[in-house]
Amino acid sequence: MTFSASSAASSSGDKDLTLPAGTRCWVLSNGNAGYEVQGIGLAEMMGVKPEIKRVSPGAPGKWLAPWGPAMKDPAIAAPWPDLLIAAGRQAIPYARMIRKASGGRTFVAVLQHPHVRPSKFDFVWVPAHDRLSGPNVLSTLTSPHRITPEKLAAEAEAFDVQVAHLPRPRVCVLIGGTNKAFTLDEARMETICAGLKAVMEGGASLMVTPSRRTGEAQTAILKRELEGPRAVVWDGKSDNPYFGFMGQADAVIVTCDSVNMVGEATATGKPVHVIELPAISPIKASKFRRFLDALYAEGAARPFAGRLESWDYRPLNATKDVAREIVRRYRARQQG
């Protein structure tokens, strides 16, 4: 089933963010949540509810992406959408194939560095720390996401009962985990908990969400060390409080291992404190370093130093900027 443009369009009502009525959109990725949420966030901002397409090519297609051909997939077939939002390396062969198979009718927008010439697509978005430029390339400091003031308010209300006993200031704590760039081992988690306990001792309460990458042992440390009346740690089984806790929060503390997670925190306009983790790959960590340093320079975030700080900044919202550029280019091509 393919969904079409909604009459509500974007929550802002900005016509520059609205795709023409009846626009059919696919969001295509390998199912990686970070990629998929970027595409969905853009589609929602442009007023469309997309059909989600997930590809999982086997060998040799997986090894050859993004340069090789698209492997056959029964879910990726005509009729082609009006707009394709493709994210991540595994999606690139399919993006090229769809653009060609549709005779260029499908407008193809690619998210993340495609590692092939950007001119093969109609539009490419990359994070600024990727350092890619071109006539059809837009780069922004943070990534597209699904956060809006309305969504945060609604999610905050949904979780109000769970955190009503927590005194203010309330701090949303977003914990990631080990990846190809950073490590979050048990010793580091103990250190993090010491800093979080210092925040509680300073009068704040904590709303903590571990992730799938945090690890069982590390999550157990969180629960043990923060147990008490001033902290709520998500059990990983009930409804995910990620947006609800951000909506309830007066400040955010977040680990540095996810560009999406840190960027989403800065969309709230609340003080964002970043827990920097030890790098295990200097090369892979270098992109994160450029990203974090740019955020610090922007005034949207500061390194976490075991205490809460308060400051003001303009919330960062790349979703609107990227959506507006896609709509502009899409409409310009329609008009010939």
PyMOL commands that set and color helices and strands:
alter all, ss='L'
color gray80, all
select helices_A, chain A and resi 15-17+33-45+61-64+89-101+118-120+128-130+149-158+160-163+186-201+216-226+242-248+259-266+282-298+318-334
alter helices_A, ss='H'
color red, helices_A
select strands_A, chain A and resi 25-29+51-54+83-87+107-111+123-127+137-140+170-174+205-209+231-233+251-255+272-275+301-303
alter strands_A, ss='S'
color yellow, strands_A
deselect
rebuild
show_as cartoon
